[in-house]
Amino acid sequence: MAGSPDRAHLEAMSATLEHRGPDASGEYVDGPVALASRRLSIIDLAGGDQPIFNEDGSCVVVQNGEIYNHPELMRELLHDGHTYRTHSDTETIVHLYEQHDLDFARRLRGMFAIAIWDQRRRRLVLARDRYGIKPLYYRAAGGTLEFASEVRALPRGEIDLDALEAFLAFNSIPSPYSIFRDVRKLPAGHLLVWEESGEVRVERYAHPAPVQETELRDDDEAELVEELRARMRDSVRAHLLADVPVGVLLSGGVDSSLLAALAAQETSEAVHTFTIGFAERSFDERADARRVAERYDTNHHELLLHPDPTLLLPTLADAFDEPFADSSALPTYLVSQLAAEHVKVALSGEGGDELFGGYYTYAADLLADRVGPLARLASPLVERLPASGGRVSLEYRAKRFVRAAHLPPLERHHGWKEIFSADARAELTGRRSAFDPVDVYRARYAETEGAEELARLQDVDFAMYLVDDLLVKTDRASMAHSLEARVPFLDPVVTNFAFELPRRQRVRGLSKKVLLRKAAEPLLPREVVHGRKRGFSIPAAAWLRGELEPFARATLSADTLQRQGFFRAEPVTRLLDEHVARRQDNSRLLWGLLAFTLWYEHHVEQEPPLLRSARMEALLV
């Protein structure tokens, strides 16, 4: 915090985040600034406790994350005359800041949320990594700046109704919004500079994005395949940097399987791999994951789950400090729990779909360019199809397609994934908002004018859905168990290459991830490379028609909704009735309503919960 720090308040904030770093803690107070850190010891176990200072103590740093080019930067900084007291990557940050001032962040290869107090300049510098892998929230009010890795550490204020509107549209809350009106997220690739005068400015230092259409690569495909495989190997090797064992969260899909294969080839000891499955066969990923584990003789851990969603949904509400309704958070939480029993660090496959064209929505975007106007003619017939309980059924995709295929490219792309439409939001809340959440997407889309059309839509997903949904999910679900999740697809070595690929190397007709699959072919079983899209997912639609229905009706009761004051009971009950009767698959909408209602109960109506991981409990023994 900066302004008028209070040590007791600082310690209380730090205590709420103990699950993110149970191994050590540290505080620093100097005049107008107070810093605290929670450490999960991974590099320089003995000497890396924070805060860490430069040579004369005039600069101090705390960070959450890892710097993968730390060894190279350390050699460079030693050559430039800097003196190290530790072998920690955190110390490299403070010397790099001394050497390059605010340009220091551009030179970091890693995931991070950083705070640096520069005593000489009397300024505080916050930095978030270029991909938004690590979170950073801040609250500037009354001349005081407070910041933390999770919003649970900051004072709670009024609910931001614009953020709620965005949550209902997306099932997550996009940067820079947070669920509270006076708390904001520092966007990915940005710095925040606080001066002792109280002035605060936010500025972008990195902008990963697709190249202009005229700058796309036109290399021979075989050469591109070899280059991609080499770049992925380079990134995995860098992400294995640790003084503790590193595992892989293995879903059975091509992205995580490729990480497992490369990690196994880059380490001398057997890699730990982790996967979970459900009794519902179409959601069970274990067979493909096992094929990869057997091929590389990994130390494989798998778990067949018969979960009780009525217990797990409140648990997720505790773990997520903002309303979050991506149902894949549940299996991610459980596989992180499994992994944390064996390792401190695990690689995860986020980013592969956005970079290399892995979603069905990208094929739909291309198809709609040809048949969009005709799709409206089929709409009456398609809308009468009964809802199924499958993973993502043909019926569900067909309804989405005919509803949005005629729209302009960005609105159409959002339409494939939209949760509550503007009309549905107005009926649900009883108010018509002047704020259109899609404007956040439109602003990003406008920045890539001149790039290939599909690449622009992928970039919206890369900058918004990936950052504010998938990376939030992975960070909170893993950190709840004091497990560090690393994402090798989000590395400049990989992303810069992906941004230069022409469309035919990403999506061709209904074929997705064209180049990535070719790069993976020599390394993985055919069933994995050319199988259907995988990922940790759950049978939410079936649960809401079965064992979860009574819990959903009780949680979303008229009394609860009236008490909280955000949603009207009549449309909520209708959504439930339609879903149970199989007239519509409303599982994503209902999951979102459950997520918000439980979050509000656990974080606003009560004191935000303190999370305790198994690793924290072990440290107390």
FENJOJO-V98763 format. One record per helix or strand of 3 or more residues. SS is the DSSP state (H for helix, E for strand). FROM is the first residue (numbers start at 1). TO is the last residue. If there is no record, write none. Layout:
ss=(SS/SS)
from=(FROM/FROM)
to=(TO/TO)
//
This chain:
ss=(H/H/E/E/E/H/H/E/E/E/E/H/H/E/E/H/H/E/H/E/H/H/E/H/H/E/H/H/H/H/H/H/H/E/H/H/H/H/H/H/H/H/H/H)
from=(7/18/24/33/59/70/89/110/123/137/144/151/161/190/200/213/221/246/254/272/281/286/299/309/329/345/352/360/394/409/422/438/453/484/492/503/514/526/540/549/558/569/587/614)
to=(15/20/30/39/67/79/107/118/128/141/148/153/170/195/204/215/239/249/266/278/283/295/305/319/340/347/356/383/404/417/429/446/479/486/498/505/520/529/544/555/564/580/603/620)
//
